């Protein structure tokens, strides 16, 4: 498995680096740092002065970037795998996405400062843009991850869950975490009036079905020696999952992505995007191979018993 880690010198990016201690060796780790220079393209600035100023900034900032990459590599856990470094001039999100296209990692890891959805839409953030456009799975690390003992895995359908399980089994955990499989069904809404008893019956059927799906997936995880439990929820998926996360306090939330991009995701929203914005826990967004934005990589070769 190949991992790409975005490095910007923030505390959160070092959280992502230190989170590697919860996993075993990877085949390859790529550290990416973007050297963003200010825009001096202004009619009041003569070209020769602009060029001189840009060169001076490059000469000043590039050694600092190299020092940051050197420090970051020195803080990697021992025995994590082969390490390569990419240091490019450009907008951070653009540099990261170009590196992703070149390296083709199985997973991107990066820190997030938790701007929240409103500030992110107004100001933008690197993690927000990478999450929108990256073609593979991404782990957003928000806080220190001193242990990875409990994973909350919300699922929508059996096919969605089976891919999540394949990805889970491929991850080289130092210690297999406890797994909470959560199936959430939206509140049943019919186009015609129903009585209270009919409404209650519909809700009960929805809960029973959600629990059956969650229990089936939990049993598959148990067959791979993951301690697992099934949880059923009813209501708005993102809200219900966030409430469950507040109660059971997992170390990480692992969720699938439907493959919406850009404007469609902005207009329609997605559960995975809501969780990344609002959860206080680290969130692993898994994108399916063969989907609109999924990596074309097979995980079967790296699945573990």
Buried (B, 14 or more C-beta within 10 A) or exposed (E): BBBBBBBBBBEBBBBBBBBBBBBBBBEBBBBBBBBBEEEEEEEEEEEEEEEEBBEEBBEEBEEEBBEBBEEBBEEBBEEBBEBEBBBBBEEBBBBBBBBBEEBBBBBBBBBBBBBEBEEBEEEEBBBBBBBBBBBBBBBBBBBEBEEBBBBBBBBBEEEBBEBBBBBBBBBBBEEBBBBBBBBBBEEBEEEEEEEEEEBEEBBEEBBEEBBEBBBBBBEBBEEBEBBBBBBBBBBBBBBBBBEBBEEBEBBBBBBBBBBBBEEEBEEEBBBBBBBBBBBEBBBBBBBBBEBEBBBEBEBEEBBEE
